[in-house]
Amino acid sequence: MAVDELLRSSRLSWFGTEGADSDVVISSRVRLARNLVSLPFPGRANLAQLAQIQETLDPVLAGLGAELGQPFDRIALDELTALQREVLIEKRLISEKFAEVQPHRLAYISANTRISILVNEDDHLRIQSMSPGLSLTQAFEMASRVDDYIEAHLDLAFDETMGYLTAYPTNLGTGLRASVILHLPGLVYTRNIENIVNTSPQLGLAVHPLEGIGEGAHFYKISNQLTLGYSEAEMIENLQTAAGEIAAHERRARKALSYFGKDGIEDGIWRAFGILSYARSLTEQELFALVSRVRYGIDRGIIKEVTPDCYAEIIVAARDGYLKYAAENENLSTGEISAIRASRVRAILQKYRTQG
Amino acid sequence: MAVDELLRSSRLSWFGTEGADSDVVISSRVRLARNLVSLPFPGRANLAQLAQIQETLDPVLAGLGAELGQPFDRIALDELTALQREVLIEKRLISEKFAEVQPHRLAYISANTRISILVNEDDHLRIQSMSPGLSLTQAFEMASRVDDYIEAHLDLAFDETMGYLTAYPTNLGTGLRASVILHLPGLVYTRNIENIVNTSPQLGLAVHPLEGIGEGAHFYKISNQLTLGYSEAEMIENLQTAAGEIAAHERRARKALSYFGKDGIEDGIWRAFGILSYARSLTEQELFALVSRVRYGIDRGIIKEVTPDCYAEIIVAARDGYLKYAAENENLSTGEISAIRASRVRAILQKYRTQG
């Protein structure tokens, strides 16, 4: 059962330590909103129309695997348990909105988890493409390949003046949303992050702590705010540049911290590593805060005991939904999950331990 | 220079993990107050008299090494630096009161650090004997051997009705004070310690957190309150029994904790071990709190990574005075000492690491 494999996998190939600027940039994402002609948006469609949308898209999407040279999992949302949906949300492969059970919703997810296509969310079709590090162009190219393939088989709603028609006017035009996840402990520790968050709207950017993960993780999501009036290439370029500049800020902050306030932060990094290595109980919130410090310590060359890959696996495989699913028990108490999480984290750190 | 060796040594043979009931009882101590006839107590003596007291006692104490078969360090207090005095206080080999610089004070300390004799503190002579675990009889026998040897050479102030005459009436009679240091995390965690502290005066006992070390260390000192009206043997017997009973209480508390509230305490034990293993900065107060948890974890069979001996060495060799003396720099800042302490603790844990 392929879905089970997808849910149990402890790695996401796009959430790793490879890619450009991977000392700061975790991953890049591009999402395209597309709709079929002459059918209402899902929010306004009746049951028969929702079925028709699915039936139109399904056979085309079924051919995507052959086109792109990798298998896709076809997942009917209403066949998933609540826990399975939770795991897919944790892995950022489906949206929270998509996970609300509505009829005729489909997800097509590529074997390498870099492409996720949602049918009958807000739009008929949402094409998501994720890639590691600062790689918006690469993510956009992959999304475009999917888009081109679909447009070759189906008529999509497109207006010469307006561009792609979408359920929400904010997506009108290119139908493109791009975002980047950054790890910004340096800007947090030097208290520069507020400044960046506050000034970003003037640059047409939104900078927010990544949802679903505590602020202690120091993950921030940067996305473009405007979709109208720019070409796709301009939008990608703008965001890529902005993310690169924030990454440069982050590096300067880290460098400053390596001179000033060094001792306190190094102590905190090592304590985090000590607690992760030995604790018998960890909440998800605490986990993220500790893991962020450890990752920062690895990036700064302070911690050499484990390889950076441990980070990506912990972020995926030590989460509530994942652990419940792996334990095949959705009724675990908070205390039980915290104990299982601590045990899992110790095992992961052991697995990624360096020699010597 | 023998004093230097004594100060630098990271072990105290009486503060270890051997001895009876050593899972709970750290050490036992007996102190005898003695005075020469026809000379005033030091607090009332003039300079010439203080010199006379020292000159009378010094040649007799010089023969003690041969008598007891181990060398003694003869330490003239006014030749010590403030830092050296601090280290001797930390090691409980001299009292804080004795460390106040007054002329003609001498300390004779045996090579195994189990006997410490102070000249011209409150009394002409204070004989202290320390031994590991619950071993008051053994400590008393050793103190008595010293006492017998001195009485064989000198006339001591003794009244047929009152017993030994002492500077403070509370020591009158036998001149004996006995005390035991216990490690009581179980009674602290189960909140039974207050009860024991509060009811102890009714049993003629004083139970207090050990001075000079934070309460987080869970060290308690139990001593007899009454010296008059009991024979030496009765006093020793009473305290030995009381300490044994408190140790039994402590074991029951630990057992209860191994069933109830197990998870939280185990997690705390492991976190303490993780922080001690990796922290880059530790205050003395935090150190004691963490070390107490680790020792408790070792005693409970939870931590098997290090042998119990690490505990005794950390308690001696990670203290402010000791570290400054070892670094030969009494002007280290608090931050510097905290960093050196953390480094020292890591080295000690490494040294006592078990195989496998």
Interface residues (C-beta under 8 A of the other chain):
Chain A: D263 G264 E266 D267 W270 R271 F273 G274 I275 L276 S277 Y278 A279 R280 S281 G335 A339 A342
Chain B: D263 G264 E266 D267 W270 R271 F273 G274 I275 L276 S277 Y278 A279 R280 S281 G335 A339 A342
